[in-house]
Amino acid sequence: MKSTKIMLAVLATLLIVWCTIGLIGYLLSDLSYRDCMTNTGTLFLMLFLGWIPSIIVGADLDKNLKEY
């Protein structure tokens, strides 16, 4: 159960970071939100930086959650 919670938290963090980066791109450009979410720049930014918050959340949960 611990691994499932960590996996869901990491995936949720990835989605939140992706949506946040897309929102920032939307606010700073003339593109639509959908175009910003699928823009090559957004995807490259997610490839290089988007996984870092997810790893931090996963490591923190692994340390703090107790095994059942």
Secondary structure, DSSP 8 states (H G I E B T S, - for coil): -HHHHHHHHHHHHHHHHHHHHHHHHHHHSSS-HHHHHT-HHHHHHIIIIIHHHHHHHHHHHHHHS---
